[in-house]
Amino acid sequence: MTDALSIRELRANIAEVVNQAEAGEITVITRKGERVGAVVPIEILDAIENAADELLAREAEQHRNDPTVTMAELLADLFDSPGDSSGSAA
């Protein structure tokens, strides 16, 4: 079961909360009754980071063969005036 502590309770019990995280428990941190964070075992954080990396790698792989533009083309596109078709900055 996940415990929930206010920030004040967390400050008073930080060593115990860290020991619980080390033992595999999650502690939710609340402020004014709202959940704002959590102390989690490092294995959970590592798994979340690895999953995020995997998702980003898959997304990048899907776009590997997409057409590219030069930096000059990108900058010209960014700084062109909306009605300006000449390609020069205003």
Residue frames as qw, qx, qy, qz and C-alpha x, y, z in Angstrom:
[[0.000, 0.888, 0.459, 0.000, 0.00, 0.00, 0.00],
 [0.400, 0.457, -0.016, 0.794, 1.27, 3.47, -0.86],
 [0.328, -0.617, -0.442, 0.562, 1.63, 5.86, 2.06],
 [0.203, 0.759, 0.209, 0.582, 0.88, 9.57, 1.67],
 [0.499, -0.490, -0.318, 0.640, 2.61, 12.21, 3.75],
 [0.111, 0.987, 0.112, 0.012, 2.37, 15.97, 3.89],
 [0.505, 0.647, -0.316, 0.477, 5.58, 17.89, 3.33],
 [0.354, -0.689, 0.410, -0.482, 5.71, 18.59, 7.07],
 [0.922, -0.236, 0.270, -0.144, 5.39, 14.86, 7.83],
 [0.855, 0.431, -0.118, 0.262, 8.01, 14.07, 5.20],
 [0.171, 0.755, -0.410, 0.482, 10.50, 16.47, 6.79],
 [0.572, -0.553, 0.449, -0.407, 9.96, 14.85, 10.18],
 [0.876, -0.095, 0.465, -0.091, 10.34, 11.32, 8.79],
 [0.505, 0.720, -0.396, -0.265, 12.74, 11.61, 5.87],
 [0.063, -0.464, 0.884, -0.014, 15.10, 8.85, 7.04],
 [0.547, 0.138, 0.777, -0.280, 12.20, 6.42, 7.45],
 [0.660, 0.641, 0.114, -0.375, 10.77, 7.36, 4.04],
 [0.322, 0.679, -0.632, -0.188, 14.16, 6.75, 2.39],
 [0.268, -0.239, 0.924, -0.134, 14.42, 3.38, 4.17],
 [0.652, 0.373, 0.555, -0.358, 10.95, 2.49, 2.89],
 [0.573, 0.715, -0.230, -0.328, 11.94, 3.44, -0.66],
 [0.075, 0.550, -0.830, -0.051, 15.01, 1.27, -0.33],
 [0.392, 0.013, 0.888, -0.240, 12.71, -1.57, 0.75],
 [0.086, 0.225, 0.824, 0.513, 10.57, -1.08, -2.37],
 [0.022, 0.707, 0.655, -0.266, 7.78, 1.11, -1.01],
 [0.179, 0.490, 0.287, 0.803, 6.40, 4.28, -2.60],
 [0.171, -0.577, -0.510, 0.615, 5.54, 7.33, -0.52],
 [0.183, 0.714, 0.425, 0.526, 3.30, 10.01, -2.03],
 [0.266, -0.215, -0.277, 0.898, 3.96, 13.60, -0.97],
 [0.016, 0.770, 0.596, 0.226, 1.03, 15.97, -0.54],
 [0.154, -0.033, -0.164, 0.974, 0.66, 19.73, -0.21],
 [0.419, 0.100, 0.172, -0.886, -2.65, 21.05, 1.05],
 [0.714, 0.159, 0.583, -0.354, -4.12, 17.60, 0.47],
 [0.728, 0.632, -0.120, -0.236, -3.08, 17.45, -3.19],
 [0.890, -0.098, 0.286, 0.342, -0.58, 14.88, -4.49],
 [0.200, 0.940, -0.211, -0.177, 2.52, 16.73, -5.67],
 [0.316, 0.638, -0.703, 0.007, 5.32, 14.17, -5.79],
 [0.968, -0.214, -0.048, -0.122, 6.60, 10.83, -4.62],
 [0.177, -0.640, 0.747, 0.001, 9.62, 9.14, -3.14],
 [0.945, 0.203, -0.074, -0.243, 10.07, 5.93, -5.11],
 [0.807, -0.299, 0.412, 0.299, 12.57, 3.09, -5.16],
 [0.026, -0.641, 0.484, 0.595, 15.41, 3.86, -7.56],
 [0.322, 0.066, 0.890, 0.317, 14.49, 0.81, -9.63],
 [0.312, 0.730, 0.594, -0.128, 11.17, 2.45, -10.47],
 [0.084, 0.870, -0.132, -0.468, 12.84, 5.68, -11.53],
 [0.223, -0.394, 0.755, 0.475, 15.32, 3.72, -13.64],
 [0.363, 0.348, 0.851, 0.154, 12.48, 1.80, -15.31],
 [0.255, 0.860, 0.341, -0.280, 10.60, 5.03, -16.09],
 [0.015, -0.778, 0.386, 0.496, 13.71, 6.64, -17.58],
 [0.298, -0.161, 0.860, 0.381, 14.49, 3.52, -19.65],
 [0.371, 0.573, 0.731, -0.005, 10.92, 3.40, -20.95],
 [0.184, 0.901, 0.082, -0.385, 11.05, 7.08, -21.91],
 [0.144, -0.583, 0.628, 0.494, 14.36, 6.52, -23.72],
 [0.363, 0.133, 0.889, 0.245, 12.87, 3.56, -25.59],
 [0.336, 0.764, 0.526, -0.166, 9.82, 5.57, -26.66],
 [0.085, 0.867, -0.199, -0.449, 12.01, 8.41, -27.92],
 [0.253, -0.359, 0.790, 0.428, 14.23, 5.96, -29.82],
 [0.398, 0.404, 0.816, 0.106, 11.17, 4.39, -31.47],
 [0.256, 0.882, 0.264, -0.296, 9.85, 7.82, -32.44],
 [0.056, -0.737, 0.469, 0.483, 13.21, 8.80, -33.90],
 [0.362, -0.084, 0.870, 0.324, 13.41, 5.54, -35.86],
 [0.419, 0.640, 0.639, -0.080, 9.99, 6.19, -37.40],
 [0.243, 0.946, 0.054, -0.206, 11.31, 9.48, -38.80],
 [0.619, -0.391, 0.449, 0.513, 14.77, 8.28, -39.86],
 [0.433, 0.195, 0.614, 0.630, 14.04, 8.62, -43.59],
 [0.140, 0.885, 0.398, -0.199, 11.95, 11.79, -43.43],
 [0.498, 0.651, 0.071, 0.568, 13.13, 14.60, -45.69],
 [0.509, -0.538, -0.221, 0.635, 15.42, 17.13, -44.04],
 [0.244, 0.934, 0.113, 0.236, 16.09, 20.83, -44.48],
 [0.565, 0.264, -0.292, 0.725, 19.28, 22.82, -44.07],
 [0.309, -0.526, -0.438, 0.660, 19.73, 25.21, -41.15],
 [0.034, -0.130, 0.215, 0.967, 19.60, 28.11, -43.63],
 [0.306, -0.330, -0.675, -0.585, 16.23, 26.91, -44.94],
 [0.422, -0.548, -0.687, 0.224, 14.91, 26.48, -41.40],
 [0.247, -0.428, -0.226, 0.839, 16.02, 29.97, -40.34],
 [0.084, -0.036, -0.410, -0.907, 14.63, 31.52, -43.51],
 [0.374, -0.448, -0.736, -0.343, 11.30, 29.82, -42.87],
 [0.410, -0.539, -0.581, 0.451, 11.24, 30.92, -39.22],
 [0.212, -0.490, -0.117, 0.837, 12.05, 34.56, -39.91],
 [0.059, 0.290, 0.586, 0.755, 10.09, 35.17, -43.11],
 [0.339, 0.112, 0.253, -0.899, 7.22, 37.60, -42.75],
 [0.530, 0.297, 0.755, -0.248, 3.83, 35.88, -43.12],
 [0.579, 0.740, 0.245, -0.240, 3.02, 37.74, -46.35],
 [0.056, 0.789, -0.519, -0.325, 6.60, 37.85, -47.67],
 [0.957, 0.199, 0.212, 0.002, 7.30, 35.31, -50.40],
 [0.447, 0.816, -0.350, 0.105, 10.69, 36.77, -51.39],
 [0.893, -0.074, -0.328, 0.299, 12.54, 34.91, -48.65],
 [0.343, 0.391, -0.334, 0.786, 14.14, 37.98, -47.11],
 [0.337, -0.489, -0.644, 0.482, 13.68, 39.04, -43.51],
 [0.004, -0.868, -0.341, -0.361, 11.66, 42.17, -42.82]]
